[in-house]
Amino acid sequence: MRITRNAFINCYMENIDISPKTRAGFLKYSRQVTLDPNTAHRNLLLSEGNRKVTFTGQQQSYSDHPERFTEYLQVLSSESLTGRCYWEVEWRGGKVVYVAVAYKNISRAGGGTECGFGYNGKSWALEWSLNSYKFWSNNIQTSVSGPWSSRVGVYLDHSAGILSFYSVSETMTLLHRVQTTFTQQIHAGLGSYFSRSSAELCELK
């Protein structure tokens, strides 16, 4: 079998991790991400210009909308994400926060696995608690080791099929990396199921 030079180069490049290595490198791909009120579960309060989400346990006065999550306490970003993108999420209190990405066509109505972040093939989620991390995809849980931080970074290389979660402090520590094929545009997502749990999409300079 004859292998052409271009095929060899393409195969070689696919096995090279070209993700940034420093926070400054990641910030070159930073995206300002905001949360879409039309997708937010009614018990989620959005604030800070739709960058912060808090589980209040009280229904908000959101209008009816077909894109709203009806059972899972989740919200998606207004922006779709393609190419190389990086954003950060700040822990603002509570017990557990889910930092996720999902296709826009993830189901919204009901409490089945087809709607929950990380419980299906249309979403991927980092479960971020006070003392641990877990990764969820296709309803499979993976334990994640790494230093706890009040800030998590998310790096997406859509065309390369790379999704990475980082613990952000003075250094960037990789928590979990996914290599897959994304077939649609991606939206960022946040979720929580405990009262007063809160997280905020950071404004990155």
HELIX and SHEET records of a PDB file:
HELIX    1   1 ARG A    5  GLU A   14  1                                  10    
HELIX    2   2 ARG A   23  LEU A   27  1                                   5    
SHEET    1   A 7 LEU A  44  SER A  47  0                                        
SHEET    2   A 7 LYS A  52  PHE A  55 -1                                        
SHEET    3   A 7 SER A 198  LEU A 201 -1                                        
SHEET    4   A 7 ARG A  84  TRP A  91 -1                                        
SHEET    5   A 7 ARG A 151  ASP A 157 -1                                        
SHEET    6   A 7 ILE A 162  VAL A 168 -1                                        
SHEET    7   A 7 MET A 172  GLN A 179 -1                                        
SHEET    1   B 6 GLN A  74  LEU A  81  0                                        
SHEET    2   B 6 ILE A 186  GLY A 191 -1                                        
SHEET    3   B 6 VAL A  96  TYR A 103 -1                                        
SHEET    4   B 6 SER A 123  SER A 129 -1                                        
SHEET    5   B 6 TYR A 133  SER A 137 -1                                        
SHEET    6   B 6 ILE A 140  VAL A 144 -1                                        
END                                                                             
